[in-house]
Amino acid sequence: MNLLAEKPQPICYDGFVPSARMHIAEGVMKIINVNKLTSAGCKVNIWIEDYFACLSNKSVGGMEYVSSVGNYSIEIWKALGMNLERGKVEFLWSSEETNSRAAEYWPLVLDIARINKLNSMSDSDEAAQIIYPCLQCADIFFLEKWLRRWSRPSAMSMSMYEGRKDGGAFGSAAVAYVDFSMGNRCGLLDRDRSGLRRWSWPSAMAMGEGREDGEALDLQRCRMWASRSADVAVHLPEQADICQLGMNSREVSALSSAYSNYIKEKHRPIILSNRVLPDLQQGKEKVAKSDTLFTIFMDDDEVDVNLKIKKAYCPPKVVEGNPCLEYIKYITLPWFNEFKVERKVENGGSKTFTSYEDIIADYECGELHPSDLKPALSKALNVILQPVRDHFKHNAHAKELLKNVKKNGKRRSAKSGLFKETKSHPFDPTKSNSATQMSAEEKFKIVRSVAEECLKEDELMNLLAKKPHPICYDGFEPSGRMHIAQGVMKTINVNKLTSTGCKVKMWIADWFAQLNNKMGGDMEKIKIVGEYLIEIWKAVGMNLKDGQIEFLWASEEISSRPHDYWPLVLDIAWRNNLNRIMRCIQIMGRSEQDELTIAQIFYPCMQCGDIFFLKADICQLGMDQRKVNVLAREYCDDIKRKNKPIILSHHMLPGLQQGQEKMSKSDPLSAIFMDDDEADVNVKIKQAYCPPEVVEGNPCLKYIQYLIFPWFHEFKVERHASNGSEKTFTSFEELVAAYTRGELLPDDLKPSLSKALNRILQPVRDHFKNNAHASDLLEKVK
């Protein structure tokens, strides 16, 4: 009430999934509701959920088919009389809108996923069914802030732009995009070949001209400009005041309410939940497009409608659960404002009802019989649908759309997929190296040594024989201080891979860290940690000289190619049930018994998607990531892809205390950090679990095996002559033999291990001491 009293043109959000032929509820009921809203002065933005159509397994031909269905639906609403005059209704395609502003939309989706608990679901449910409401909820807030109203500056105003910071001339046809007001001015971007880069500022005078609606332009509200060919349009924000959703979308309403509380949003959209029309069969609560015999479609002919209503469930004198009465209440009465029954005099004569209550009264007492009601309902529905039939008969474009929709309108029998793979570009190293002289067997030996397990060795051998520069994927979450396994072991493995000619893409999983609530989900802090980690690898000796290693920030890469990435992630979610995805959650350091959020379902789907997005031939990750890597290979089977990513799963370095399978950043004594000083390392190794003559479960021996030997190719023990004198071991097997016989004691081994580790870490300490930028990063991380 307050909204309608205070705002002359409220903004309403309505959405639909273009999945197949349109049933009568989507067609007629939506028009009734939308026209009511526009008659009250509202502007309605209809969100065409083309992504959702694919995600929810409702189309057979992928996005191309979904586009046809969306346009077919618009043609129906036009034919039937949706009030489209003067921009009162605007159609927005979700794929276009979210791709154009992916950097806003997907962080919003992930934020909603991160703070909402995973409610009980069936293990057989597709993961996509859990992700789907998060996207719908995000739409509300996405559109609330940025729903569009366009205004074009005049030609005169276009000539008046001033203040180019780069001093260059401005041409209106070159305008690409303008982003975010600065005070009361708007910045204008000029397109060059590298993208949207150069700024200029329009004058206040220029900004005040050319509004098509005749209103003055409020510079404080200006947010965005965008080119339409050579035209430039001012983009003004309009909040979604009202969201019109079906009663079956109450979960989305609950999500939006929870998220509003979380972000302390004062302006909350009003939720209008409309009635969901039942199926014409007994006991079916909603219309089902798959049930063509009991669903009336907007393009049904007269005979189809008559037959379906004739077969419809309609027991005499029974109102509850009677679909024919529901159709009269929610379709024919709102459309005609009356319901006319034509019958013979001996049956009571013709009668016109002007209220639903009168119809119910006659029906319950038996004065109105199903044999009278059904023909009247059929006739009324056919009158409503006739303009649609005429439009699709006489309009060539509409006719072709209907033909395409009917041709492909069956529900998917096989999962054809959202993701279309694009060709990768070959890697051409800037400098030649010894890898070009290596045989495939030599390369295989080096690459295989990286992993505790390889899936599969024959595929790896074949890859190295045929492809001179395979693409390797390695990823990490910027989640805090770097421990020695992440620092030294990764450097050893990556340098081995590059020595064979591989190109390594280091995926800085900043969005993933936020999903996993690392650094409190603060992206600014996560970015700082990511830069700190890169500084460590530079200092410790990762081979960054020849351009074979590339650091890629997930948020930047995904935002730059959202149309490639998100359909892929959603396709993975759609093809896997909840139980399969839940088996992967240990990649986040979680167990299936933990209280989980929806983010824990997004995370494995995204990590699996990364592999294909980066066009990786090889995935080099820890054994704790094995399940999601195997998921990627299974996905290849689903999409009939022959070249599967090869999985190299390296050993997980244990914690320093007894029984710790892996290091824990939360337990400083369990892990050596890359920025630890010499005294810290000495104390931690001194206190480490290291039972004499016991190899199994001995973390000190593991450190020597996976850090010291690969780094120095030897392990030197310094001790007094009385204790056996100095000895240099050149193989781990030799060391183990001496240790199990008691010839090498923990008191001799530990100081030698500490000394070797400190030698490795000293360049890192020096770098963070002498480099101001690195020192500042470390201070912020600590």
N, C-alpha and C positions, 0 to 999 in steps of 0.2 A: 504494500500500500504506500509506504514512504517513497519507494523508488518511483512509482508511477506519478506520485504527487510532485516529486522534485525534479524528475528528468523527463523532458518532452519526448526523447527518442532513445529509449533503452536499447541496448544491444543484446540480442538473443543468439545463443549457440544451439544448433541442431546438427546431428550427424547421421549418416547412414553408410552401411557397408554395401558397395555395389557388387553383389555376389552372383546374381543370376536374374532371371525374370522377376519383375516386381509384383509382389502380391498386393492385395487391395488395402491392407493396413498401411504399408509403406506409401502407397499412392494416394488414396483418398483421405485417410486419417491425417497424414502429414500436411496435405493441402489445407484441410479444415483448420488444423492447429496453426499453421504458418499464416494463413490469411486472417485468422483471428488476431494474431500478434501484430501483424502489419496494420490492421484496421485500428488497433489501439495506439498506433504511432511507433511501434517497435521496428528496428531494423534486424533482419534475420540473416545470419551467416551460416550457411549449410556446409558442413565439413564432409567432404566426400572421402571416406576412409578406404582408399585404394590399397594402402599397405595392409590394413587389417583384413581386407578381403582375401589376400594371399596368406597372411599369417594364420587366419582362422579356418584354413582348408575349405574355402567356399568357392573357388573358381578353378576351371580346368585349364585355362590357357595363359596363366601368368598375368603379368601387369598389362600386357597388350589387350587381353580379353577383358580384364577389369576396367580398363579405360573405355572400352566399347559399352560395357554395362552401365558405367557412370553416365556417359553421354545419352544412352538410351533412356535412363531414368529421368534425366533433365528434360528430354523431349516429351516424356509422359506428363511431367508436371506443367510444362508449357501448354500442352494440348488441353489439359484438364482445367486450367485456369488459375494456377498459382500466381499470386500478385507480384509480378516481376518489374512493375513500372517504377521509374525514378530511383533505381538502385535500392529498393526496399529489401530485396533478397539478393544475396551474393553467394555464389558457389566457389568453394575453396578446395582444391585437391590436396590431400594431406601429404602426398609424396613430394609435390612441388613446393609446398610451403615449408615443410620440415627440412628438405634438402637445401633450400635457399637460405635457411637460418638454422642450420644444423648445430652450430656452436651454441645456440640458445636452447634448442629443443631437447637434444639428447642428454645434456647434463641435467636438465630438469627431470627427464624420465628416470635417469639413474639416481637422482636425489630422492625421488618418490620411492623408488625400489629400495633404497638404502634404509629408509626410516619406517617402512611398513613390514610388519611381521608376516611370515609365511603361514597362512592358516591351513588347517587340515585339508588335504586333497587326496584323491586316489592316486596310487602309484602308477596307474595306467594312463592317467591324464597326460596330455602333451604339455611339455614345458611352456609352449606358446600360450596355453590357456591361462597360465599364471602371469605371464608377461603382458598379455593383452590388456587387462584392466589398468596397468600402470601407464600404458600409452594413452588410453582413453582419458585417464585422470590428468595426464600431462597436457592433453589437448585443451582442457578447460583453462588451465593457467597460462598456457602458451597463447591462446586466443584472447584471453582476458587482458593481456598486456599489449597485444600487437595487432588486433583486428584492424583491417585497412580501410582508409578512406582516401581517395586519390584527388589531387588537385594539380593542374598543369600550369606552370608559369607561362606568361605570354612570351612571344618572340622578343618583345622589347626588353622584358626583364632578363631574358637569357643573354642579352648582349651587355648586361650591366654588371656581370660578376667581376669582382675586383679582389686584389690581395693575394694573387698566386704566390705561394711561398717559394716556389722554385723559379718564379719569374717568367714562366712560359705563358703562351697564349692559350685561351680556352675556346674550345669548339663544342657546341651543344651536342653534336652527334657522337662525340667521344665520351660523353658522360656515362659512367658505369654505375655508380653507387655512392650514396652519401650516408654516413653513419653518425648518429648520436650528436645531439646539440651540445655546444660548448657555451654555457651561459645562455645568452639569447641569440646565438649565431649557429648556423648549420654549416658543417664542413662538406665540401664537394670533392669527390674523387675523380680524377681523370685516369682513364685506362691506358696502361702501356702494356707491352708484351709480357711483362712479368706479373701482371695482375693489377690489383687495385692498390695504388701506391701513393699518388701525389695529391696533396690537399690544396684547396683554395676556399676562400670564404665569400659567400654572396653578401652583397650589401643589404642593409635593412630595407632600402627602397625596393630593390629587386625582389626581395622575399615577400613584399606586400602585394604583388600584382598577380593577376592571371587566375584567380580562383574561379573555377567553373560554376560553383554554387553561389558566387557573389559575396561570400563571407570574407571578412578580413582574416589574414593568416596570423595565428598566434605563434610567435617564434619560440616561446617557451615550450610549446607542445610538439614542435617539429622534431622528428626523430630520424627519418630516413628518406632518401631519394632513390629512384631507380629508373633506368631507361626503359622506354617502350619504343624501340627503333630509335628515332632521333628525338622523341619526346622525352621530357623529364617530368617525373611526377613526385609531388610531395607526399610523404607517407606519414599520416598522423595516427597516433595510438588511440584505440577505442576499447574500453573495457567491456568484457562480456558480463552483463548484469544478470542475465537469465540463461540457464542451461535447461533445454527441454530434452529430457531423456525418458526412455521407457521404464516401466516398473522393474523390468528385468535387468536394469543397470544400477540397481541400488548399491551394489558393491562398489561401483565407481563413485557414487555419491559419498559413501562412507570413507573411501580413500581420499577424496578431495577435502572432506571435512578434517580428517586426521592431518593431512598435509597443511591445510590452512592453519591449524593449531600450531604445528611445528614451526612454520615460518612467520607466525604471529601476523597473519594477513587480516587486516581490518575489513577491507572490501571483499566480501565473499559473494560469489555468484549465487543467486537464488535457484534452487533446483525444482523444476516442474516435472514430476514423474507421471507420464501419461499412461493410459490403460493399454495393456497388451491384448490384442484381439485374439480370441481362441481359434483353434482349428474347427472345421465343420463336423469332425467326428466326436463321438462321446468321450469325455475325459481328457481331451487334448487342450492344454492350457494356452498354447500359442500356435500361430500359423507356422507350418513347416513346408518350405519350398520343395523338399524332397517328396512330399505327399501330394502329387499333382491332382489326384482324384478328389481331394477334399480341401484344396486351396484355390481361391479365385485369384487369377492373375489379371493385371491391368490390360493385357492384350488378349484375354479370352474373348472368343466370339459369343454371340447370344446363346447358341445351342449349348456351349460348354457351361455357361453360367446357369442356365435352366437345369441342366442335368446335375450339377454339383449341389445346387440348393435343394433339388428334389431328393437327393440321397442324404442330405444333411440330417444330423441328429436333431430332433425337435419333438420331444414327447408332449402330448396334450396336457394342458393345465400345469405343467412344470416349468418354472422360471429359472430356478437355480441350475447353472451348468448348461443352459440352452443357448447354443451358439447363434441360432437364427435371431433370437431376441437381442443378443449382443450386437449383431450386425445392424439391426434396426436402430438400436440406441446410439451407437457410436459412428454410424455411417449415414444411413438414409435420413434419419430425423435431423441431424445437424446440417445435412446437405439441402434438404427440401423444406425443413421446418414443419413437415407433416409426413404422415404415412397413410397412403390411400389403399384401402382394401376393396377390390371389386368382386362382388358375388351376387348370386341370384337372390331374388326376393325371398324365396322359401328358405334360404340359408341365412336370412337376416338382412339382406340388401347391402349395397355398397356403403362404406363408412370411411370418413377421413378423421384420423387421429392427429391431434396437435400436441400431445404430450406423451411421454413414455409411460407415465403413471396410468393414463387411460388405457393404453395398450395392455399393460400388465393386468389391470383390473378385469378387462374382458377376457384375457387369455386364461387367467386362473379360475375364472368361473365357467369356462367352457364356451362362452359366447363367440370367442374367436378361436377357430380350429386351425391346426397346422395345414390342412388342405386348402384353407383360405389364405393363411399368412404367407406360405411359401411362394405361391405364384406372384403375390403382391411384392414380396421382397425381390424376387428374380427380376420383375419388371422395373423396379426402382433402380436396382444395381445396373441393369442394362442401359437405362437412360443416362446414368452417370458415366458409364464406360464408352458410350457411343462416340463422343468427340475424340477419344483416344484411338479408337478403331479407324475413324475417318482420317485422322492425322497420319497414322502409319500406313494407310492405304494410298494416300495422295502425295505425301512428302517423300521424295526419293531418298534423302539422307536418313530420315527416320526409318524408312522401310529397310534400308541396308543394315542399319544398326540392329533392328529386330531380328533380321535373318541371322546375323552373327551371334547374337545372344542365344537364340533358340538352337543354333547349330552346336554350340559348345556348352549348352546350359546344364549338362549332366554333372553331378558331383564328381570330383576327382576319384578315379579308380586307382590310379597310381600317382605317387607324389612327383609331380613334374618340376617343382622347385621354383623359388624366387630368384635364385642366384644364377647369373650368367657370367661365366669366367671370361676375363679379358686376357689378351696376350701379354706376356711379360717381355720386358726389354732386356736384351743380353747385357751382361756385365763385361766391360772392357777396361781392365786395370790400366792405370796411368803408367805403371812401370812393370817391366817384366821381372819375374823372379825365378828362383830355382824350380818352382812347381812345374814349369813348362818342360823341364827335362825329366821329371819324375815319371815312372811307369804307373799304370793304374794300380798295380799291386803295391807299390811303395806308398802311394797316396792312401790306399785302403788301410794299410797297416797303421799309418799315423792317425787317420780319422777314426778308425775303430778303437784305438787306444784311449780315446776321449771317454768312452762309455762303458758302463758296467753291463748294459744290455743294449742290443741293437735290433730294431725291427725294420727291415730284415737285411741280413748280410748280403744275400745275393742281389737284392735291389740296390744296395749301396755300391757294390762292386760294379754293377752295370751303369749306374749313374756316373761314377768317377771315370769309367772307361769312355763314356760318350759325351759328357759335358765338362769342358775345361774349367768352368767357373760356377759351380753350384751355389745356390742361394741358401745360406744357413740362417735360421731364426733362433735368437736367444732373447729372453725377456726377463725383466725384473721389476718389482714394485719398489718405488722410492718410499721406504717406510721408516727410515731412521738411520742410525749409524751402521756402517758396513762391517760385517764380520769377515773373517779371513777366508772362509770358503767362497763367499760371494766375490771377494777381492782377488785373491791369489788363484784359487782353483779356476775361476772364470777366465782370468788372464791366461793361464796355462792352456786351457781348452781352446779358447778363441785363437790364440797364437798358433796352436797346432793346426787348426782349420785353415787359417789364412796361409800357412806355409805350404799347403797343398793346392792353393789357387782359389779356395772358396771365398765368396763374399759373405760377410756376416752382418746381418741387420740386428742391431741391439734395440729392442723394443722397450722404451721407457714407459711402463704401464701406469701412467699417472691417474687416468680415469679408474683403473682397476684398484689402485691404492685408495682412491676415494670411496669406491664401492665397498671395499673391505674395511672402511672406516679407519684407515691408517692416518696418522697425524691429525686425528679428530675429524677427518674428512675435509680438512682445509687445503684447497688446491694450491694456494700460495706457498704454504709450508712444504707441500709435496714437491712443487717445482724446485724449491731450494735444495731439498734432499737429492733430487735427481741430478742437479748440477754438481753437488758435492760428490756424488758417486762417480761421475764422469772425471772429475779432477783426480780422484784416487786412481782410476785405471790409467789415466795419462801418466801419473807419477810412478806407478808400480811397473810400467813397461808394456802395456798392451800395445800391439803393433798398429798404430794409427797413421803411419806415414804414407802408405801406398794407396790410400782410399779404399781399402778392402773392408773397412769397418765403418758402418754408418749408424749413428745414434738417431733414433726416430721417436719423437714424443707421440704417444698414442692419441692424445686429445687433438693435436694439430693434424696428424695424418688422417684420422677418421673424419674430422670436420672438413678437411679439404676434399675428401671423396666419400661423402655420406651415402651417395647413390650406389656405390660399390659395396660399402661395408655393412650397412644395416639390413638390407635385404638378405645378405648372407647370414648374419647372426639370427635373424628371424626364421630363416629357412632351417637352420640347425635346431632351433627351439621347436619348430613345428614337427620335425622328423623324429624327435626323441621324447620319450615319456619322462615323467617326473622321476621315477625310480632310477633311470639311466643317468640323468643329470645329477641326481643326489649322490651317486657314487663318485662323482668328480670333486666334491666340495673340499676334500683334503688339500686341494691345490691352494685354497685360501687359508690353510692352517686351521681348518674347522673339522668337526666330526659330525656325523649324521644325528647325534644325540643333542648337539648344541641347539639353542633357540635361534632360529634362522630368520632372515628377512628375504624379501623377494630378490634382493640383490644377489643372494647366493645362487639363484637360478640364472640370472643374467650372466654372471661371471664366467662359468664354464662355457656357455654358448659364445661369449665374446672371445675368450681365449682360443677356443677352437677356430673361430672365424679369423683370428689374427693370422693363423698359419696360411690360409688361402689368400687373405687380403695382401699379405706380404710376398706371395708367390714362392713360398719356401719349399726347397727340395729336401732340406734336412732340418729337423727340430732338435736342438741341443739344449736339453733342460734336465733338471734333477729327477731322480726316481720318484719323488713325491708328486711329480706332474705327469706321471705315466698314464694315468687313467684318462685324462683329457686329451693326451696325444693319441691314445688308442681310439678315442671318440672321433678324432679327425680322420683316421684311417677307415673307420666304420662309415663315416659320412661319405667318403669316396665310393664305397660300395653302394650307398643309397643313390648317389647321383650318377652312377655308372662311370666314374672317373678312373682311368687305368693307372695313371701315375700318382701313387700315394706318397705322402710325405714320409721320409725315412726317420725313424725315431732313435736318437742317441740319448739314452738316459744315464746320466753320470751318477756316481756314488754320492750319497749324502754324508757329509762329514759330521761325526757325532759331537755331542757336547762333552766337555772335559770332566764332568762328574759321572759317577757310576750309573749305568742304565739309561743315560740320555742318548736317544737315537739320533737326535739332531740338535744343533746349537739353538739357544733361545736368547733373543735380544733382551727379553725381560729379566733374564738371569745373567748378570754381568760376569759371574765366575764361570759360567758354562761356555763362554765364547771369548775368543780373542778378536778384538776389533782392529780395523786397519789403521786407526789413529791412536791406538794404545801406545804409551811410551814404553821405554825399555823395562822400567821397574814393574809396570803392570803385567807385561808379558812374563817376566821372571816369576812373579808371585802366582799368576794363574797356572803356569806349567808346574810350579813347585807343588801346588795344591791339587793338581789333576790326579784323577784315578789312574794308577799304573801298577797293578799287582805284579810282583816278580814272577818270571817264568810263564806268565799267562798272556797269550796273544789274543784270544777271543774276547771281544768287548773292551779292548784296551785302547782308549782314545789317543794316547801318545804315539802308539805305533801307527795308528791310522793317519795321524798328522804327518808322520815321517813318510808313509807310503804315498799319500796323495798330494803332499805339498813339497816336502824337502827333496825327495828323489827326483820328481819331475822338474824341479827348479834347478838343483845343483848337480843332478845325476850321481850324487854320492852323499853319504852321511858320515861326517867326521866326529869321532868321539875322542875328547881330550881328557886324559886322566893320568894320575901318578903311575910310575912304573910298578909300584907295589900293588896297584890294582889291575895291572895287566897292560899298562902303557897305552899310548895313543893307537887308535885303529881307524882306518877309513874303509867303510863298507861301500861297495859299488853296486850292490843289488839288494833289494828288500828281502829276498829269500835268504841271503847270507846273514842279514841282520836278525831275521826271525829265528834262524837256527841257533845263533849265538845267544839270543835272549832266552829261548826255551831251555837251553842247557845251563843257564845261570852264569854264562861267561860275560854277559852284559847286564848290569844291575840298573834298576830305576834311578839310583843316585848318580850313575854315570850318564844314563840316557837323557834325563831331564835337562841338565845344564846344557848339553850339546844341542838339544832340540830348541831350547830358549835362544841360544846364540844364533842358530840358523834362522829362526823366525825373525829375530831382530835385524839380521842382515837384510832379509827380504823387505822388511817394513821401514828401514831407515830412509830410503828415498822418498817415501810418502811423508814421513815426519819432516824431512827437509823442505819438501814442497809446501806443506801447510804452514811451515814456519816462515819461509822466505817470500811466498807469493801472497800478496795482500788480498786478492780476490778469493783464493782458496781458504785463507785464514778466516776471512769474514764468513764464508759459507760454513766452515766447521763450527765457528762460534754460535751461529744460528741453529745448527743441527743439534749441538750438545745442549 
